[in-house]
Amino acid sequence: MSSINFKSLEECLEKHIPADELKEVKRILYGRSDDNVLELPAEAKNIAAENGFEINGYRILAKEEQMRKPRLVKIGAIQNSIVLPTTAPLEKQREAIWKKVTTMIKAAAAAGVNVVCMQEAWTMPFAFCTREKFPWCDFAEEAENGPTTKMLQELAKAYNMVIISSILERDVEHGDTIWNTAVVISNHGRYMGKHRKNHIPRVGDFNEATYYLEGNTGHPVFVTDFGKIAINICYGRHHPQNWMMFGLNGAEIVFNPSATVGALSEPLWSIEARNAAIANSYFSVAINRVGNEEFPNEYTSGDGKPAHKVFGPFYGSSYVAAPDGTRTPSLSRDQDGLLITEVDLNLCRQIKDFWTFRMTQRLDMYAESFKRASQLDFKPQIIRE
């Protein structure tokens, strides 16, 4: 992570590149020369200003069609830091985060957001780095009947908003096992279902297999009043097949709630979710937390460096990518923020018609290749002189 105080790539570009050249730079970097800013209501901006978080809005539209009306959906992505020290009572920590994020959801509601998603494990510090079971496992709660879901159900119903909540799940019906889980709550306030993280990292400080293993829920797509949505949790973004399966199951928006730090993954961040949107003809929403998190006990990373207590910094930079390859600017790298993006879901089918990726995908060929590659006696198809 750079020692330079670097708020965002966008701020740097606007500071140093002349306006006429900036349009061309943005066209190359983001697929469009103009940000296409979405004007947000004063109420939403006032809530953000009074509570010290960033709020930005953009639009990604489709071509006008003769046989279908626009299918406009406002997506909300929330990135935030924790509130209290990790030494505070766990219930107080969670309540403080609830309060912060509830305020951000209220701002999203004031802006007319239809679907909102928080970052990975948003109700707690990202304590998995420590590999300590206690007290961090106490944050785990039931997906359907846990306190966080119940609290959000009230908000979802009140604001007519689909809410995606990434939590540490406690499965009390199956031996109190723990999972990394995203809960989907409908805009009617009802629990729709859940998805468990498919790919678990075992790299650097991310030793998450200490707490939970790979998910067993497949690649579910949730049919909501605002489109077909799916959740690719954090480390799953490094696996193209994971993104692909949500697309094959019909997703139109795939959220990627994450928690990742700059020294590890920042060069990959702006690429992966955008590539997924292009390859699978859907919208992708990349969400990352911000700030440093300090824990009571030192821990090591297995890299030969001294033990440490501080994990981070998480670099935020949440953004939305579209199936045509365009994307929004990011939120900042260091500040709580709410990104609102109005999209036209008609763009998904328009891009499928234009690029014909699904038609040319050759799933039958790859299915056979994957089957062979999964066998213990697999031999790569290599030809030598």
Phi, psi and chi 1 to 4 in degrees:
 res  aa     phi    psi   chi1   chi2   chi3   chi4
   1 MET       -  132.5 -168.0   77.5  168.7      -
   2 SER   -65.8  144.4  172.5      -      -      -
   3 SER   -80.9   -9.6   60.2      -      -      -
   4 ILE   -71.5  140.0  -60.7  172.5      -      -
   5 ASN   -75.1   93.1 -174.9   13.5      -      -
   6 PHE  -117.4  103.1 -167.9   70.2      -      -
   7 LYS   -72.7  -46.4 -175.0  175.7 -179.3   63.2
   8 SER  -166.6  155.7   70.4      -      -      -
   9 LEU   -61.4  -40.6  175.5   63.2      -      -
  10 GLU   -61.7  -43.3  -70.4   77.1   15.9      -
  11 GLU   -62.6  -39.8 -177.7 -178.6   73.2      -
  12 CYS   -65.1  -44.2 -177.5      -      -      -
  13 LEU   -61.4  -45.7  -67.1  174.7      -      -
  14 GLU   -67.4  -28.1  -69.0  172.2    3.2      -
  15 LYS   -75.4  -35.4 -179.5  178.8  179.4 -179.1
  16 HIS  -112.6  -13.4  -64.9  -72.2      -      -
  17 ILE  -109.7  130.2  -61.4  179.1      -      -
  18 PRO   -56.2  149.9  -23.4   33.1      -      -
  19 ALA   -56.7  -41.9      -      -      -      -
  20 ASP   -68.4  -36.6   55.6  -21.1      -      -
  21 GLU   -75.4  -30.3  -66.7 -176.4   13.2      -
  22 LEU   -60.9  -36.1 -177.5   59.3      -      -
  23 LYS   -60.9  -41.1  -75.1 -176.8  174.1  -66.9
  24 GLU   -71.3  -37.9 -174.9   65.9    3.5      -
  25 VAL   -61.2  -44.2  168.9      -      -      -
  26 LYS   -66.3  -35.3  -73.8 -173.1  174.0 -177.8
  27 ARG   -61.1  -41.3 -177.1 -170.6   68.1   81.0
  28 ILE   -73.4  -42.7  -64.8  170.0      -      -
  29 LEU   -76.4  -42.1  -75.4  179.8      -      -
  30 TYR  -116.2   -0.5  -65.5  158.8      -      -
  31 GLY    84.4   -0.8      -      -      -      -
  32 ARG  -155.5  145.4   56.8 -176.1 -171.2  177.3
  33 SER   -81.0  -22.6   57.4      -      -      -
  34 ASP  -113.6  145.6  -64.7  -49.0      -      -
  35 ASP   -70.2  -21.2  -68.1  -20.6      -      -
  36 ASN    54.0   62.6 -155.9   -1.9      -      -
  37 VAL   -67.3  137.6  171.7      -      -      -
  38 LEU   -95.3  119.8  174.0   67.6      -      -
  39 GLU   -70.7  126.0 -176.0   57.5   39.0      -
  40 LEU  -100.1  148.3  -59.6  174.6      -      -
  41 PRO   -62.6  150.8  -19.9   31.4      -      -
  42 ALA   -59.2  -36.4      -      -      -      -
  43 GLU   -60.3  -44.1 -178.9 -176.9   -3.4      -
  44 ALA   -64.7  -43.5      -      -      -      -
  45 LYS   -66.8  -35.6  -68.1 -170.0  -73.9 -172.0
  46 ASN   -66.6  -41.6  -71.6  -19.3      -      -
  47 ILE   -59.9  -43.2  -66.3  172.9      -      -
  48 ALA   -63.9  -45.2      -      -      -      -
  49 ALA   -63.9  -41.9      -      -      -      -
  50 GLU   -69.8  -24.0  -68.7  168.6    2.8      -
  51 ASN  -113.3    7.8  -68.4  -82.7      -      -
  52 GLY    70.8   34.2      -      -      -      -
  53 PHE  -124.9  154.3   63.5   86.1      -      -
  54 GLU   -75.3  144.6  178.5 -177.0   13.0      -
  55 ILE  -141.2  126.1 -175.2  168.8      -      -
  56 ASN  -135.6  149.8  -68.0  -35.3      -      -
  57 GLY  -134.1  141.3      -      -      -      -
  58 TYR  -141.8  168.2  -56.0   98.9      -      -
  59 ARG  -129.6  139.3  -55.1  174.1   78.7 -150.3
  60 ILE  -130.1  105.8  -57.8  176.4      -      -
  61 LEU  -106.8  171.6  -58.0 -179.1      -      -
  62 ALA  -116.8  173.1      -      -      -      -
  63 LYS   -69.4  149.6  -66.4  180.0  179.3  179.7
  64 GLU   -70.7  134.2 -176.1  176.4  -15.0      -
  65 GLU  -110.2  156.9  -61.9 -173.7   16.0      -
  66 GLN   -86.0  -29.6  -64.7 -173.8   42.7      -
  67 MET  -104.5  -10.1  -56.7  -68.9  -76.4      -
  68 ARG  -133.6  142.7  -68.4 -167.0  -57.7  175.1
  69 LYS   -79.8  158.1  -64.6  179.9  179.6  178.3
  70 PRO   -57.6  143.9  -24.2   34.4      -      -
  71 ARG  -112.3   78.6  -61.3  173.5   61.4 -144.1
  72 LEU   -83.2  130.0  -60.4  179.3      -      -
  73 VAL  -133.9  135.7  173.7      -      -      -
  74 LYS  -100.1  120.6  -76.5 -174.4 -180.0  176.7
  75 ILE  -100.6  136.6  -60.4  167.5      -      -
  76 GLY  -116.7  134.7      -      -      -      -
  77 ALA  -125.5  126.6      -      -      -      -
  78 ILE  -113.9  124.9  -67.3  175.6      -      -
  79 GLN  -117.5  139.4   65.0  178.6   40.9      -
  80 ASN  -155.6  159.5   62.9  -84.4      -      -
  81 SER   -93.3  165.0   57.4      -      -      -
  82 ILE   -72.6  171.3   60.0  175.0      -      -
  83 VAL  -109.9  -55.0 -178.6      -      -      -
  84 LEU   -97.3  159.7  -62.0 -179.7      -      -
  85 PRO   -59.2  152.8  -19.8   30.7      -      -
  86 THR   -69.8   -7.7   60.0      -      -      -
  87 THR   -87.4   -9.1   51.3      -      -      -
  88 ALA   -70.4  158.4      -      -      -      -
  89 PRO   -53.6  138.3  -25.8   34.8      -      -
  90 LEU   -58.1  -41.6  -59.0 -164.9      -      -
  91 GLU   -62.8  -38.0 -170.7  170.8    8.4      -
  92 LYS   -67.2  -39.1  -64.3  -65.0 -176.3 -176.5
  93 GLN   -59.5  -48.5  -70.9 -171.8   52.2      -
  94 ARG   -65.4  -42.7 -172.3  174.8   65.7 -174.3
  95 GLU   -61.3  -38.5  -73.0  176.3   -7.1      -
  96 ALA   -66.7  -40.1      -      -      -      -
  97 ILE   -68.2  -42.0  -63.2  172.4      -      -
  98 TRP   -52.6  -48.3  -82.6    2.1      -      -
  99 LYS   -61.6  -45.0 -177.9  177.7  179.0 -179.1
 100 LYS   -61.9  -50.2  173.2 -170.8  -82.1 -166.1
 101 VAL   -72.0  -33.4  172.5      -      -      -
 102 THR   -59.0  -40.6  -66.3      -      -      -
 103 THR   -62.5  -39.6  -60.2      -      -      -
 104 MET   -68.7  -35.8  -59.7  173.3   82.5      -
 105 ILE   -65.4  -37.1  -68.6  174.4      -      -
 106 LYS   -62.8  -39.1  -71.0  179.4  178.9  177.6
 107 ALA   -64.6  -40.1      -      -      -      -
 108 ALA   -61.2  -41.4      -      -      -      -
 109 ALA   -63.9  -40.4      -      -      -      -
 110 ALA   -63.3  -25.6      -      -      -      -
 111 ALA   -93.2    3.3      -      -      -      -
 112 GLY    79.7   25.0      -      -      -      -
 113 VAL   -65.6  138.1  165.2      -      -      -
 114 ASN   -96.7  -36.5  -54.8  118.1      -      -
 115 VAL  -135.6  127.5 -174.2      -      -      -
 116 VAL  -126.7  144.6   69.5      -      -      -
 117 CYS  -134.7  137.7 -178.1      -      -      -
 118 MET   -96.8  172.1  -76.1   77.3   83.2      -
 119 GLN   -72.1  170.7   65.1 -157.5   23.6      -
 120 GLU   -61.5  137.0 -177.0 -175.2   23.0      -
 121 ALA    47.4   51.0      -      -      -      -
 122 TRP   -69.8  -18.7   72.0  -84.7      -      -
 123 THR   -84.7    3.3   63.3      -      -      -
 124 MET  -152.6  164.7   59.9 -178.7  -71.6      -
 125 PRO   -68.1  158.2   23.8  -32.5      -      -
 126 PHE   -84.5   72.0 -153.6   77.6      -      -
 127 ALA   -77.6   -4.9      -      -      -      -
 128 PHE   -61.3  -23.2  -47.0  131.0      -      -
 129 CYS   -61.0  -29.5   58.3      -      -      -
 130 THR   -76.3  -23.3   69.8      -      -      -
 131 ARG    65.9    8.7  -58.6 -173.5  -63.6  -76.8
 132 GLU   -85.8  132.7  -62.3  172.9  -26.0      -
 133 LYS   -78.4  -32.7  -65.8  -62.4 -175.6   72.1
 134 PHE  -115.9  134.7  -54.2  105.1      -      -
 135 PRO   -93.2    7.0   36.6  -37.0      -      -
 136 TRP   -65.0  -31.5  -45.2  119.9      -      -
 137 CYS   -63.7  -18.3  -74.2      -      -      -
 138 ASP   -67.1  -17.1  -71.2   -7.9      -      -
 139 PHE   -71.5  -20.3  -85.7  108.8      -      -
 140 ALA   -64.4  142.1      -      -      -      -
 141 GLU  -147.3  162.9   56.2 -176.3  -77.6      -
 142 GLU   -65.9  145.3  -69.8 -176.0   75.7      -
 143 ALA   -71.5  -47.1      -      -      -      -
 144 GLU   -84.7  -38.1 -176.8  172.0    0.0      -
 145 ASN  -117.6   12.2  -61.1  -53.0      -      -
 146 GLY   -73.4  163.8      -      -      -      -
 147 PRO   -62.4  -35.6   20.6  -32.5      -      -
 148 THR   -66.8  -44.9  -63.0      -      -      -
 149 THR   -60.9  -44.1  -62.7      -      -      -
 150 LYS   -61.9  -41.9  -70.9 -177.3  177.1  179.4
 151 MET   -62.7  -43.6 -178.2  -90.1  -68.2      -
 152 LEU   -72.4  -28.3  -67.7  175.2      -      -
 153 GLN   -59.8  -38.3  -76.1  178.0  -54.9      -
 154 GLU   -64.2  -42.6  -63.5  -61.3  -40.1      -
 155 LEU   -67.2  -43.1  -64.4  177.4      -      -
 156 ALA   -59.6  -43.9      -      -      -      -
 157 LYS   -68.7  -42.9 -174.4  175.6 -178.9  179.5
 158 ALA   -64.7  -35.6      -      -      -      -
 159 TYR  -105.7    5.2  -62.2  136.8      -      -
 160 ASN    52.9   50.4 -169.3   33.7      -      -
 161 MET  -132.7  130.5 -177.1 -171.3  -60.6      -
 162 VAL   -74.0  132.3  174.6      -      -      -
 163 ILE  -123.2  130.7  -61.6  179.2      -      -
 164 ILE  -109.1  119.4  -58.8  166.0      -      -
 165 SER  -120.9  115.1  171.3      -      -      -
 166 SER   -93.3  117.3  178.0      -      -      -
 167 ILE  -130.6  169.6   62.5  168.1      -      -
 168 LEU   -88.8  113.7 -171.4   62.5      -      -
 169 GLU   -93.1  138.6  178.7 -163.2   -0.8      -
 170 ARG  -108.6  113.5  170.4   80.0   65.6 -176.2
 171 ASP   -91.4   89.6 -172.1   -7.0      -      -
 172 VAL   -71.3  -20.5  -62.8      -      -      -
 173 GLU   -83.3  -11.1  -66.3 -175.0   -4.1      -
 174 HIS  -131.7   63.6  -62.0   91.8      -      -
 175 GLY    72.8   21.7      -      -      -      -
 176 ASP    60.1   28.3  -84.5  -33.3      -      -
 177 THR   -67.5  157.6   50.9      -      -      -
 178 ILE  -115.1  141.6  -68.4  176.7      -      -
 179 TRP  -137.2  158.3  -55.3   89.1      -      -
 180 ASN   -97.3  111.5 -174.3  -40.3      -      -
 181 THR  -133.2  142.5  -60.6      -      -      -
 182 ALA  -108.0  126.9      -      -      -      -
 183 VAL  -101.8  135.3  175.9      -      -      -
 184 VAL  -109.4  123.3  179.2      -      -      -
 185 ILE  -114.8  126.5  -57.7  167.3      -      -
 186 SER   -72.2  166.3   79.6      -      -      -
 187 ASN   -70.7   -5.8   52.7  -53.8      -      -
 188 HIS   -93.6    2.1  -51.8  -69.0      -      -
 189 GLY    84.8   14.9      -      -      -      -
 190 ARG  -104.8  143.4  -68.5 -168.5  -74.3  -90.7
 191 TYR   -67.8  121.5  169.7   85.0      -      -
 192 MET   -93.8  -34.9  -72.4 -168.9   69.1      -
 193 GLY   157.1 -169.0      -      -      -      -
 194 LYS  -146.6  162.1   63.7 -171.1  175.3 -172.6
 195 HIS  -135.4  133.6  171.8   58.4      -      -
 196 ARG  -101.4  141.3  -69.0  167.9  171.8  162.9
 197 LYS   -54.2  123.6 -173.0  172.4 -179.3  175.7
 198 ASN   -80.3  -33.8  -83.1  -28.0      -      -
 199 HIS  -122.2  126.8  -62.0  -85.2      -      -
 200 ILE  -110.6  124.7  -53.1  -57.9      -      -
 201 PRO   -74.5  145.7   27.5  -35.0      -      -
 202 ARG  -135.4   64.5  -62.6  163.1  176.4   83.4
 203 VAL  -144.4  133.6   55.1      -      -      -
 204 GLY    57.0 -132.4      -      -      -      -
 205 ASP   -78.4   -5.3  -74.0  -23.9      -      -
 206 PHE   -92.8   81.4  -66.1   87.6      -      -
 207 ASN  -103.9   56.5  -58.6  -75.3      -      -
 208 GLU   -75.4  -15.6  -62.5  170.7   41.6      -
 209 ALA   -67.4  -10.9      -      -      -      -
 210 THR   -65.0  -26.9  -56.6      -      -      -
 211 TYR  -107.3  -37.4  -62.1   86.1      -      -
 212 TYR  -156.1  160.3   42.4   78.7      -      -
 213 LEU  -109.8 -176.2  -67.4  178.0      -      -
 214 GLU   -58.8  142.9  -73.8   74.8   11.0      -
 215 GLY   -67.4  163.4      -      -      -      -
 216 ASN  -124.9   23.4   58.2    0.7      -      -
 217 THR  -104.9    5.2   54.1      -      -      -
 218 GLY    71.9 -133.9      -      -      -      -
 219 HIS  -134.6   67.2  -63.1   85.5      -      -
 220 PRO   -71.2  144.2   28.1  -36.1      -      -
 221 VAL  -117.6  129.0  171.1      -      -      -
 222 PHE  -101.0  121.4  -61.1   86.8      -      -
 223 VAL   -86.5  108.7 -179.4      -      -      -
 224 THR  -112.0  174.5   74.9      -      -      -
 225 ASP   -66.8  -11.3  -72.6   -8.5      -      -
 226 PHE  -122.7   32.9  -52.7  110.1      -      -
 227 GLY   111.3  173.6      -      -      -      -
 228 LYS   -93.6  117.7  -61.0  175.3 -177.2  177.2
 229 ILE  -119.9  155.7   65.9  173.9      -      -
 230 ALA  -146.3  167.4      -      -      -      -
 231 ILE  -131.6  119.7  -50.4   98.0      -      -
 232 ASN  -106.5  101.1 -179.6    0.0      -      -
 233 ILE   -78.7  122.7  -56.9  172.6      -      -
 234 CYS    39.3 -103.3 -162.6      -      -      -
 235 TYR   -60.1  -18.8 -166.6   73.2      -      -
 236 GLY   -62.1  -17.5      -      -      -      -
 237 ARG   -70.3  -16.2   71.9 -178.2  179.6  -83.4
 238 HIS   -81.7   -2.3  -57.2  -49.9      -      -
 239 HIS  -117.3  103.3  -63.8  -90.6      -      -
 240 PRO   -56.1  -34.3  -25.1   34.4      -      -
 241 GLN   -65.9  -30.6  -64.7   83.3    6.5      -
 242 ASN   -65.3  -49.5 -155.5   42.2      -      -
 243 TRP   -57.6  -43.3  -70.6  106.3      -      -
 244 MET   -61.2  -42.0  179.6 -178.2   70.3      -
 245 MET   -65.6  -34.4  -74.1  -53.5  -56.0      -
 246 PHE   -63.6  -37.7  -67.7  117.3      -      -
 247 GLY   -67.1  -42.0      -      -      -      -
 248 LEU   -63.0  -29.7  -68.5  178.7      -      -
 249 ASN   -85.1    4.6  -75.2  -26.6      -      -
 250 GLY    99.2   12.4      -      -      -      -
 251 ALA   -63.2  143.0      -      -      -      -
 252 GLU  -108.5  -25.5  -64.2  171.1  -53.2      -
 253 ILE  -135.9  126.3  -50.8  169.2      -      -
 254 VAL  -118.7  119.9  178.9      -      -      -
 255 PHE   -91.2  143.0  -66.7   86.4      -      -
 256 ASN  -124.8   75.1  177.6 -134.4      -      -
 257 PRO   -67.6  125.5   24.3  -32.1      -      -
 258 SER  -135.8  167.2  -62.3      -      -      -
 259 ALA  -145.8  103.8      -      -      -      -
 260 THR  -145.5  149.4 -176.7      -      -      -
 261 VAL  -108.4  156.3  -64.9      -      -      -
 262 GLY   -63.0  -42.5      -      -      -      -
 263 ALA   -63.5  -23.6      -      -      -      -
 264 LEU   -90.2  -48.4  178.4   69.2      -      -
 265 SER  -135.2    0.1   64.2      -      -      -
 266 GLU   -59.6  -37.5 -164.4  164.2   12.6      -
 267 PRO   -62.5  -22.3  -25.1   36.2      -      -
 268 LEU   -86.3  -22.6  -50.7  178.8      -      -
 269 TRP   -58.5  -48.5  179.8 -106.5      -      -
 270 SER   -74.9   -9.1   63.8      -      -      -
 271 ILE   -97.6  -45.6  -59.5  168.8      -      -
 272 GLU   -66.6  -50.7  -70.5  171.8  -49.0      -
 273 ALA   -66.2  -33.5      -      -      -      -
 274 ARG   -68.7  -43.0 -168.8  176.8 -179.4 -171.1
 275 ASN   -58.5  -40.7  -80.5  -10.0      -      -
 276 ALA   -63.7  -42.0      -      -      -      -
 277 ALA   -60.8  -41.3      -      -      -      -
 278 ILE   -68.0  -50.4  -64.0  167.1      -      -
 279 ALA   -67.5  -27.2      -      -      -      -
 280 ASN  -114.9    4.3  -61.4  -70.4      -      -
 281 SER    57.3   44.8  -57.8      -      -      -
 282 TYR  -139.4  173.6   52.4   50.1      -      -
 283 PHE   -85.7  140.3  -70.2   91.1      -      -
 284 SER  -121.0  146.4   62.3      -      -      -
 285 VAL  -128.2  106.3 -173.8      -      -      -
 286 ALA   -94.8  123.1      -      -      -      -
 287 ILE  -128.9  129.0  -51.2  167.9      -      -
 288 ASN  -134.3  147.3 -173.3   26.2      -      -
 289 ARG   -78.6  174.3   65.7  171.7   63.3 -163.8
 290 VAL  -129.4  161.7  -67.1      -      -      -
 291 GLY    94.2  173.1      -      -      -      -
 292 ASN  -101.0  152.2  -71.8  -62.4      -      -
 293 GLU  -131.2  121.6  -61.8  176.9    2.9      -
 294 GLU  -105.3  132.9 -176.5  172.7   -6.8      -
 295 PHE  -110.8  157.7  -64.7   93.6      -      -
 296 PRO   -63.0  -37.9  -21.7   32.2      -      -
 297 ASN  -111.6  144.7  -58.6  -41.8      -      -
 298 GLU   -68.2  151.3  -70.5 -174.7  -22.0      -
 299 TYR  -145.0  159.0   59.4   92.5      -      -
 300 THR  -109.0  162.1   61.6      -      -      -
 301 SER  -108.8    3.8  -58.2      -      -      -
 302 GLY    69.6   23.1      -      -      -      -
 303 ASP  -114.7   10.5   57.5    3.3      -      -
 304 GLY    82.4   -5.0      -      -      -      -
 305 LYS   -87.8  161.9  -65.1 -179.3  179.9  179.4
 306 PRO   -60.7  153.0  -21.5   32.7      -      -
 307 ALA   -62.0  153.4      -      -      -      -
 308 HIS  -147.8  164.8   50.1  -75.4      -      -
 309 LYS  -112.6  -20.4  -66.3 -176.6  177.1 -178.5
 310 VAL   -95.7  130.3  176.3      -      -      -
 311 PHE  -112.5  125.1 -170.3   31.1      -      -
 312 GLY   138.8 -166.8      -      -      -      -
 313 PRO   -81.3  141.8   28.2  -33.2      -      -
 314 PHE   -70.5  142.5  -60.0   96.2      -      -
 315 TYR  -111.4   17.8   54.7   82.6      -      -
 316 GLY    52.2 -121.5      -      -      -      -
 317 SER    65.3   33.3  -55.2      -      -      -
 318 SER   -64.1  144.4  -57.4      -      -      -
 319 TYR  -155.5  169.2   68.6   94.7      -      -
 320 VAL  -120.7  134.1  173.2      -      -      -
 321 ALA  -115.8  150.2      -      -      -      -
 322 ALA  -113.5  159.3      -      -      -      -
 323 PRO   -63.7  -19.1   18.1  -30.3      -      -
 324 ASP   -86.7    4.6   63.3   -3.1      -      -
 325 GLY    94.6  -10.2      -      -      -      -
 326 THR   -77.2  165.0   61.9      -      -      -
 327 ARG  -155.1  161.7   52.9  154.6  -72.2 -178.4
 328 THR   -82.4  162.5   68.8      -      -      -
 329 PRO   -62.1  162.2  -22.9   34.0      -      -
 330 SER   -88.6  158.3  -61.7      -      -      -
 331 LEU   -68.6  172.1  -69.3  175.6      -      -
 332 SER   -68.7  168.8   71.5      -      -      -
 333 ARG   -86.3  -11.0  -62.2  166.5   76.0 -114.3
 334 ASP  -139.0   11.8   59.1   -0.3      -      -
 335 GLN  -132.6  143.8 -174.4  178.6   -0.1      -
 336 ASP   -53.5  143.6  -67.3  -13.0      -      -
 337 GLY  -160.2  156.4      -      -      -      -
 338 LEU  -124.9  118.2  168.3   61.7      -      -
 339 LEU  -104.0  124.6  175.1   65.4      -      -
 340 ILE  -115.7  126.2  -61.0  171.4      -      -
 341 THR  -131.8  120.7  -50.7      -      -      -
 342 GLU   -88.6  121.6 -177.5  179.8   69.3      -
 343 VAL  -122.7  155.6  -55.1      -      -      -
 344 ASP  -107.8  111.2 -174.4  -13.4      -      -
 345 LEU   -65.0  -14.9  -62.9 -177.5      -      -
 346 ASN   -60.0  -22.4  -77.3   -9.0      -      -
 347 LEU   -62.6  -29.9 -174.8   59.9      -      -
 348 CYS   -58.7  -51.3  -62.2      -      -      -
 349 ARG   -71.8  -34.1 -166.0  169.9   78.8  179.8
 350 GLN   -60.1  -41.4  -69.7  177.8   10.1      -
 351 ILE   -71.3  -35.8  -65.4  -57.1      -      -
 352 LYS   -60.4  -41.2  -71.3  176.9 -177.8  176.7
 353 ASP   -66.5  -37.6  -71.7  -13.2      -      -
 354 PHE   -75.9  -50.8 -179.2   79.4      -      -
 355 TRP   -90.9  -19.2  -79.7  108.1      -      -
 356 THR    51.9   37.4   66.0      -      -      -
 357 PHE   -61.2  -41.6  -72.2  152.8      -      -
 358 ARG   -65.4  -38.9 -173.1   65.2  176.4  -91.3
 359 MET   -66.1  -32.3 -174.5 -174.0  -57.8      -
 360 THR  -102.9   14.9   58.1      -      -      -
 361 GLN   -73.3  -27.6 -160.1  165.7   22.8      -
 362 ARG    58.5   47.6  -61.0  -63.6  -53.9  -82.0
 363 LEU   -60.1  -36.2  -70.1  177.7      -      -
 364 ASP   -60.9  -42.3   54.7  -17.0      -      -
 365 MET   -65.1  -45.0  177.8  177.8   69.4      -
 366 TYR   -72.0  -32.6  -70.1  105.4      -      -
 367 ALA   -59.1  -43.5      -      -      -      -
 368 GLU   -66.5  -39.9 -178.3   61.4   32.1      -
 369 SER   -66.3  -42.6  -63.0      -      -      -
 370 PHE   -63.9  -37.5  -71.5  150.7      -      -
 371 LYS   -61.7  -44.5 -178.6  179.4  178.6 -179.8
 372 ARG   -65.6  -42.7  -69.7 -161.7  -54.3  -90.1
 373 ALA   -66.4  -23.8      -      -      -      -
 374 SER   -81.8   -7.4   67.7      -      -      -
 375 GLN   -83.0  146.8  -57.1  -58.2  -48.3      -
 376 LEU   -66.3  -25.2  -67.2  177.5      -      -
 377 ASP   -97.2   20.0   60.3   -7.8      -      -
 378 PHE   -61.1  136.8  169.0   69.2      -      -
 379 LYS  -123.5  125.2  -69.3 -178.5  172.9   55.2
 380 PRO   -58.7  148.6  -21.9   33.0      -      -
 381 GLN   -82.9   87.5 -174.2  178.5   -1.5      -
 382 ILE  -123.5  135.9  -62.6  173.9      -      -
 383 ILE  -116.6  128.7  -60.8  173.1      -      -
 384 ARG  -120.7  161.5  -64.7 -177.1  174.0   89.2
 385 GLU   -66.6      - -177.6  179.3   -1.6      -
